[in-house]
Amino acid sequence: MNRGAIRHTPKSNMAFALDFNHLELVLQTGCNDFEKAEVIIGDPFHYTKTVTPDGVKWLWEGRKNPFLPMKKVYSTKDFDYYRVTYYTESKRTKYAFLLYTADEVYFYGSRALKRIGFIDQFEGLISQNPNLIFNLFDYYNYPYINEEDVYVAPSWVKDTVWYEIFPDRFYPGSKPREGFLPFGSVTEGITNDQFFGGSLKGITEKIPYLKELGITGIYFTPLFEAYSAHKYDTKDYFKIDPQFGTNEDFLELVETAHQAGIRVILDAVFNHCGWDFPFFQDVVKNKKASPYYDCFYIEDEDFINFPLDENGRPLRKDHTEPLKYRTFAMTPFMPKLKQSHPLIEEYLLKVVEYWMKNYHIDGWRLDVCNEVSHSFWRKFRSLVKSINPEAYILGENWDDSMAWLMGDQLDGVMNYELAYPVWQFFGQSESDTHIDACEFKALISQLLVRYPTSVTPNLFNLLDSHDTMRVLNRMGRNKALVKLAYVFLFSMSGAPVLYYGTEVGMEGGHDPDCRRCMIWDETKQDLDLFAFFKQLIVLRKTYPEMKEVDLVWHCAIDETILYQKGSLYFVLHKGSREKELALPNGLAGKTAKNLFTNEKKSLGKTIVLRPYQYFIFQVL
C-alpha cells in the first residue's frame, strides 16, 4: 500500500458544496491499493436516544446509519479516485473514510490513517471499542453550507457553443472604410501594428452566418479604445475604439445578436492599462505630484529611463531588461494597475456598471485574472451579479484555477488544462510533448476530479485562441486530426469554443500569426470542415450525454481511445494505419447508430478502424 498516495483536503475541490444541501466528497488512494471505500458521515450534533444491551445511550447518527459507499470514478497508473454525493438537511457534516483491502480495514480521518484490523474481526472490534472509528475529533469537518458561499453559475452557460472574435481581423463590412490595409492582404508576417478595418457593423452583418453555424455565444477580444490592433493596451474603457465603430454600433450588435439567440461577453483588461491611459499619462507628466501616482506600482520618479519617440511613446521594443514600474510581462506599453487604490477600484467598477446597464452584455472575460487580487474579483463579482445574476464571469487562467472557483469570484475559466492533453495526444507540433492514449486517459481522468461536478459544465473549453497557434497548425495541417480533436472536445462537459476561422480551415502560427484576417471567399474556405462543425454542434445540442461530466473508459491503447457517456460510445483512432479494435460488452454484438451518418449497424466483437477514423455510436 502507498500510504503517501492517500489524500483528502477539506473545503476544497475534494469537499465541495454542490448546492445548499448536497456535499461532494472526493478521495484519492494509490492505484489498486483498496477493494472499496466508504464514508462514515453525519451531522456532528445529531444524536438519538438508543436502547443498547448496556442500557439507554445517546448515539451519533453517523454511528447508527449505514456507511456510505463511494464510487471509484477514475484510475491512473498511480492513483484511484473515489467520489460520493451526500445529502445533508442540516448543512452540517462530519465525516471520515473506511478503506478496505481484500482482508483488512483502515480508518482515514483528519489526523491519521490507521489500521483497524482484519475484516472478519471488524464489527467485534468496533463494538468493544467504538472510539476506534467514532471519535469525532478524528473526523473531517464541513462546518456549515452557507448559501452565500455556494458556487452558482448562470444556467445558460453549460449549453453554449462559443465563438471567439478578434475584431480587427473578422469582417470590415460590405462597405469597408478607408484608411486601412486591404482586408486579407497580409497573411504571413502579420503584426499587431497592422490594421485591416474589421468593424462592429461588419460583425453585425455576419450574425446570420454565426447563427447558421450554430453559435450561441460570442467572446470579443478587447473593443475599447487602444493603440494596438489587439487592444489589450486600453486608453479609454468607456469608449469603443473608433477603428471598430461607435458605442451605438456596439449596442446595435448586441441587440442583433440577442435577437438571434447569441449572447455577448466582453474582455475586461483590468490587470493593466495602456501607455495612453489618462491616469498613467498624468503620472508620466507630473510624477509624484500626480494624484494617480499610487494607482500604479512605480519604483521612483525617474521610472521612464528609456527614450521616447516624437509622440512621447516608448522607443523600447525589447522585453528583456527590467523596468522601474510594474507592467504586464515586460512591456513598457502596459502599466500594471493597482486595483486596491480607491481611484482605480472606483473607475473599473464604473466601467463594469456602464457596459452592463447601458449595453446589456451577458458577461465578462477577465484578462490575466490570476495576476489580480482575489479581493478585487470578489467586489467585481458582487457588482456584476447585483446587476445581472445570470451574467457569466470567465477568467483567463492557464493553470489549475480552483482558488478562483469557490463561488466567490469566477463562474468558469478558459480551460487550457483540457487543451494541453488534447494538444499532446492529437497534435503534431514540435512545441508540444507527445503522449500516448494511456497517458492521455490519465490526464483527462485527473482533470475530471480536479474540479467539482457543479463547476466543470461551466468551463470554457478551447483548443486555440488569439494567444496560441491555430489548431490546424498544431495538428500538422492534418484536417483529419482536427476533426478527431474536436469530436473529443465536443464530447466533454464544459462549453466548447471555436476561434474565428477554425470552422473553415484557417491557418496561423503563434501570436500574432494566429490573428490573420478571416477568410470569406468560399472558394478558399474548407466547406467540408464547416459542414463537420455544423453537424457536431447539432449533435452536441441533441444529445445531453455529451454534456455530462463523467465518462467510462473502455480502451486507451497507443493511438486509440474508446469511452462511453450514457448510451453513447466514442471511438477515436488517430493512427495513420488500420487497426482492429475489440469492442466492450455494452457495444459488442449490439445494434448501434452512427450519429454522423445515421446509419444503423449490427456490430460484432471487433471493429476495423481506418486511419484517423472516428465514430459516435448510440446503442439502440
Secondary structure by P-SEA (a helix, b strand, c coil): cccccccccccccccccccccbbbbbbbcccccccbbbbbcccccbbbbbbcccccccccccccccbbbbbbccccccbbbbbbbbbbccccccbbbbbbcccbbbbbccccccccccccaaaaaaaaccccccccccbbbcccccccccccccccccccbbbbbccccccccccccccccccccccccccccccccccaaaaaaaaaaaaaacccbbbbccccccccccccccccccccccccccaaaaaaaaaaaaaacbbbbbbbcccccccccaaaaaaaaccccccccccccccccccccccccccccccccccccccccccccccccbbbbccccaaaaaaaaaaaaaaaaaccccbbbbcccccccaaaaaaaaaaaaaacccbbbbbbcccccccccccccccccccaaaaaaaaaaccccccbbbbcaaaaaaaaaaaaacccccccccccccccccccccccccccccaaaaaaaaaaaaacccbbbbcccccccccccccccccccccccccccaaaaaaaaaaaaaaaaccccccccbbbbccccccbbbbbcccbbbbbbcccbbbbbbbccccccbbbbccccccccccccbbbbccccccccccc
